[in-house]
Amino acid sequence: MSRGPGGLTKLLLDAPAAQGAIYLHGAHVAHWQPNGHTPVLWMSRQSNYAEDKPIRGGVPICFPWFGPNLQDSKAPAHGLARLHAWKLSAVARTSSQGIACELTADLAPFQLTYRVEFDQVLRLSLTTRLSSSHDRPARYEDALHTYFAVSDVRNITIEGLQSVDYIDKVDQAKKKTATGEAIQITSETDRVYLNTTHACRLLDPGQHRTILVEKTGSRSTIVWNPWIDKSAKMPDFGDDEWPEMVCIETANVGDHAIELQPGGAHKTMP
Ligand code: TA6
């Protein structure tokens, strides 16, 4: 382990199949580069690295709520997990020349276990357990808010959601019917796709790359690019960075929030 920017503890993982990096702060995956490829995750050059701020880029963990906290406007956007000091519980080589690590967080009444496998595939698995001593069922939202590095967001296509209705957060959160078309980004895009277990394909001809985003245990997929004006309003996002990235997020939000019984568990895996 090493000290990264801001003095945050950073775990650098190097295996024949891939290289990776993860901060204990937020259990934040900040780098994944399969052997023979360019980095797959995007990181902002303006990101904060501080215990009281989220890291911009990579794979933020949104939990136990997504977006603003509707009951407490002072609570941090996207919840507590990405600001939490997670504990490393295991690191091990995988059978396919990769390397995996496991981190835990106690965010009462929930216990979280996050397994990250850096290989020719990036495998993420977030397991949430509700303490058996809790006196009633509890609901939460989660999202693995993955920032993908692209050659130019104006030249990519996202397939897999053509038949899925969505909430358009750029148009007064109106519910919109499926377009029947693959997604192309031509302006600020912030869509919550509803009740979908579909895999997505991110086609990036500029990098001669197609990224397959498969998932289990998730009923929501969010697609986001801030475009010009929103990027300029975010201090931890460079004004000229928006063409470099697109988020495809594996989530359970809104009507698809998860309700657990005491002692119960759920696993979200993009
Ligand atoms: O996932 C899309 C989104 O909810 C956008 O509305 C935008 O707020 C983005 O997340 C980033 O949120 P953050 O709190 O990390 O700036």
Residues whose N, C-alpha, C, O or C-beta is under 5 A from the ligand:
A	BS01	TA6	G67 A77 H78 D190 I222 W224
